């Protein structure tokens, strides 16, 4: 483990900061449903997934509320998927 | 409702650990026994010494780091697949802390194993390098905000099961900002992630996070007597 941490630190130092690859978005603070999972538009203007599973893993469905916030709704919840 | 005994809480905490370990194997160790974590604590001591010296020179260092003692005795920390918890939490009396923190830390093990696309960096290293880069880059800060936002939602879901309601969103966000010295981009991302999870919980759901689903599902099936039985 110590060697892995040292190697990661060395690579990090040599290469600069890593670039987290995400799809682009236009409006920071907005939500969208992608693949039945809420995504949040982060300040870097990239869609950032909320959670690590689709809502369907718990029998729910991704929805956007009237105020624009994304979440996992009951299938009969009325939110727009 | 009668408060659950320490023995029952300990039994449930150990059962939940065994369940999570059967899904994603990890090692739970005492933090004080780990040379890596003792080294991190020493580095924090040096950082605090440097900050104190700069403060004497009227130079304010705007970074909120835990003390070495707090790091070892008050925080769970996961590196790779090793979950390090303060030694005191391993005793039966620490069952509540384990119930609250272990599922959160198990989510970090999954995040480490899953990795993300981080350019040319190998996936196996992506979680660690992005997390470590959070102090230096907005990209890393957003990653930390995302993974901690998801992990805080795991703790909130377990807390909601045990006490009847999750901690307030404001309390969770304040704790996250305080404990991780988040840059503004990371704080915004964490807030965006947590707001969504809290809305899911307010609508009767469990956050769409692996450890939340596994933990609440297991507690439902094996510890229904604890539902809402723990005092806040």
Interface residues (C-beta under 8 A of the other chain):
Chain A: X1 X2 X4 X5 X8 X9 X11 X12 X15 X17 X18 X19 X20 X21 X28 X29 X31 X37 X38 X40 X41 X42 X43 X44 X46 X48 X49 X50 X51 X52 X53 X54 X55 X57 X58 X60 X65 X69 X70 X71 X72 X73 X74 X77
Chain B: X35 X36 X79 X80 X82 X110 X111 X114 X116 X117 X118 X119 X120 X121 X125 X126 X128 X129 X130 X132 X133 X136 X137 X138 X139 X140 X142 X143 X145 X146 X149 X150 X153 X184 X185 X188 X189 X192 X193 X195 X196 X197 X199 X200 X203 X204 X205 X206 X207 X208 X209 X210 X213
